[in-house]
Amino acid sequence: LSSHLTQMEEDTDSLSESNENNNSRTLGREISMKKEDTDDENQQHQQQQGSLKKDNKNDNQNQNNTNNNNNEKENTENNQNNINQNNINNNENEKNENNENNKISNTKK
């Protein structure tokens, strides 16, 4: 009976140790899985941030392109208006000059 009790105590100790090892391994797996989940979440967050930065960069580039196109269009219009005004002024000056010349010519006659 005594040896049977001793054997049972040893078995109990062995089972306790085995349970502790199992609990430790289980805890280790849970920690590892949580770390993987956190790593995945961090990676997703970084990808989203990268995607947002890329979207913002594209939005900014598109806005810059639009602004440049608008500026170019406005500059072209302004240049054309300046050319037209210069032509009008030149024609007016030429008319005035011709009138002056005609006056001088008529005075000489």
Secondary structure, 3 states (H helix, E strand, C coil): CHHHHHHHHHHHHHHHHHHHHHHHHHHHHHHHHHHHHHHHHHHHHHHHHHHHHHHHHHHHHHHHHHHHHHHHHHHHHHHHHHHHHHHHHHHHHHHHHHHHHHHHHHHHC
